[in-house]
Amino acid sequence: MNLNKLKDFIMKKLYVFIAIIMLIGPTNAQQEAEEILNAIVKVKSTIPSEARTARILGTTREGHGVLIDADGHILTIGYLILEAASIEVVDRKGKTTRATYIGYDHRTGFGILRANEDLGVAPMQIGQSSKIKEGDPVLVAGYGGANAVQGVRVVSRGEFAGYWEYLLDNAVYTAPPYSDYGGAALIGPDGKLLGIGSIFTQKTISGLGIIPCNMFVPIDLLRPIFDDLISTGRSRKSPQPWLGIHVEETHGRVFVLRLTSGGPAEQAGIKADDIILTVDKKPVEGLADFYRKVWSLGKAGVDVPLSVLHNIQIRDVVVQSEDRHQYFNIKTKK
């Protein structure tokens, strides 16, 4: 891994980015930058100890969120507010305001909350993540003004498969990594929001090897579900079959890491360290392929026939899938 080569490339691209911004004029550029960054808030949530996600994600969570409209709606990464009993946001002046949970989408990972008081700042404009490509210079920003901004490069656009039954077709990968990534804003040269920070990961890049990076959820995924999240708390699309299983891919094989307590896979007898061989008698070729084969069987509630290898024994197991929205303590509007 040649980190110096990567950093040099990023800086060259960043100089171009700065030059574009400076065309506005130094005074106007600074003022516009401050207005854009003012839309980023700190998000703090408290989760009951009995919540399903408490053991893995903790009972106190903190990250960032972005004010995206005049109604006070704030976009963040959903795990920060999943099963939250109370939520607070901290604005640009350090004032803490209570916030209300609005919605969460499992497919994208987006979460929406709303500040209970007017934050007194302009929302950040939403851009088009489809326009950014590998090599583009962008900014990552968290709560804290200019001191919380970092120049990065888009090192890849492509598939991301998460161990928690999660798949994106066209995720945004950036480097160098931003340490406080949860809910951070990915901002383009025009000052518009392009994505929301999700995780720290690694990516193999041609000529550079394996590099540390962040994965951002593309903002284009918000538009089709935004109205649903505001009105009902979730997408109106049919829920995908959920197994309650955490898996990883090694050399093309899918291994079971652990099981969600009381979830469908555990009830069906799936064990940690099982290797998933087939879905509905069709061979599994990696993590993304596993998810797609499961989801192609129908909506949540469908039976999912699996063939698994446990030690040296191959077993056929039928998992009755569920709607994970109902498993977790997630508020849904009527």
URJORA-V267855 format. One record per residue. N is the residue number from 1. RES is the residue in one letter. D_LAST is the distance of its C-alpha to the last C-alpha in whole Angstrom. Layout:
BEGIN
N/RES/D_LAST  N/RES/D_LAST
END
This chain:
BEGIN
1/M/51  2/N/53  3/L/51  4/N/54  5/K/53  6/L/50  7/K/50  8/D/53  9/F/51  10/I/48  11/M/50  12/K/51  13/K/48  14/L/47  15/Y/50  16/V/49  17/F/46  18/I/47  19/A/50  20/I/47  21/I/45  22/M/49  23/L/49  24/I/47  25/G/49  26/P/50  27/T/48  28/N/45  29/A/44  30/Q/44  31/Q/42  32/E/40  33/A/39  34/E/39  35/E/36  36/I/34  37/L/35  38/N/33  39/A/30  40/I/30  41/V/29  42/K/29  43/V/26  44/K/26  45/S/23  46/T/24  47/I/23  48/P/23  49/S/26  50/E/24  51/A/22  52/R/22  53/T/24  54/A/26  55/R/29  56/I/29  57/L/27  58/G/28  59/T/27  60/T/28  61/R/27  62/E/28  63/G/29  64/H/28  65/G/25  66/V/26  67/L/25  68/I/24  69/D/23  70/A/24  71/D/20  72/G/21  73/H/19  74/I/21  75/L/21  76/T/23  77/I/23  78/G/20  79/Y/22  80/L/23  81/I/20  82/L/18  83/E/17  84/A/19  85/A/19  86/S/20  87/I/21  88/E/24  89/V/26  90/V/29  91/D/30  92/R/34  93/K/35  94/G/34  95/K/32  96/T/29  97/T/26  98/R/23  99/A/20  100/T/16  101/Y/14  102/I/12  103/G/12  104/Y/15  105/D/16  106/H/18  107/R/21  108/T/22  109/G/21  110/F/20  111/G/18  112/I/17  113/L/17  114/R/18  115/A/21  116/N/20  117/E/24  118/D/26  119/L/28  120/G/30  121/V/31  122/A/30  123/P/28  124/M/29  125/Q/29  126/I/28  127/G/31  128/Q/31  129/S/32  130/S/33  131/K/36  132/I/37  133/K/40  134/E/42  135/G/44  136/D/42  137/P/43  138/V/39  139/L/38  140/V/36  141/A/35  142/G/33  143/Y/33  144/G/37  145/G/38  146/A/41  147/N/42  148/A/39  149/V/39  150/Q/41  151/G/42  152/V/42  153/R/42  154/V/40  155/V/42  156/S/40  157/R/37  158/G/36  159/E/34  160/F/32  161/A/32  162/G/30  163/Y/31  164/W/27  165/E/26  166/Y/26  167/L/28  168/L/28  169/D/31  170/N/32  171/A/32  172/V/34  173/Y/36  174/T/38  175/A/41  176/P/43  177/P/40  178/Y/38  179/S/38  180/D/35  181/Y/33  182/G/29  183/G/27  184/A/30  185/A/31  186/L/33  187/I/34  188/G/37  189/P/40  190/D/38  191/G/36  192/K/33  193/L/30  194/L/31  195/G/29  196/I/27  197/G/30  198/S/29  199/I/32  200/F/35  201/T/37  202/Q/40  203/K/41  204/T/45  205/I/46  206/S/49  207/G/52  208/L/50  209/G/49  210/I/46  211/I/45  212/P/42  213/C/39  214/N/36  215/M/33  216/F/31  217/V/27  218/P/28  219/I/26  220/D/26  221/L/24  222/L/21  223/R/21  224/P/20  225/I/17  226/F/16  227/D/14  228/D/12  229/L/12  230/I/12  231/S/9  232/T/6  233/G/9  234/R/11  235/S/13  236/R/12  237/K/16  238/S/16  239/P/17  240/Q/20  241/P/22  242/W/22  243/L/26  244/G/25  245/I/29  246/H/31  247/V/33  248/E/36  249/E/39  250/T/42  251/H/45  252/G/42  253/R/41  254/V/38  255/F/38  256/V/36  257/L/36  258/R/34  259/L/31  260/T/27  261/S/28  262/G/26  263/G/25  264/P/26  265/A/29  266/E/31  267/Q/30  268/A/32  269/G/35  270/I/35  271/K/37  272/A/37  273/D/40  274/D/39  275/I/40  276/I/38  277/L/40  278/T/38  279/V/35  280/D/35  281/K/39  282/K/39  283/P/40  284/V/38  285/E/40  286/G/38  287/L/35  288/A/33  289/D/35  290/F/33  291/Y/30  292/R/30  293/K/32  294/V/29  295/W/26  296/S/28  297/L/28  298/G/24  299/K/21  300/A/20  301/G/21  302/V/24  303/D/28  304/V/29  305/P/33  306/L/35  307/S/39  308/V/39  309/L/43  310/H/43  311/N/47  312/I/49  313/Q/47  314/I/44  315/R/42  316/D/39  317/V/36  318/V/33  319/V/29  320/Q/26  321/S/24  322/E/20  323/D/17  324/R/18  325/H/14  326/Q/14  327/Y/18  328/F/17  329/N/15  330/I/13  331/K/10  332/T/7  333/K/4  334/K/0
END
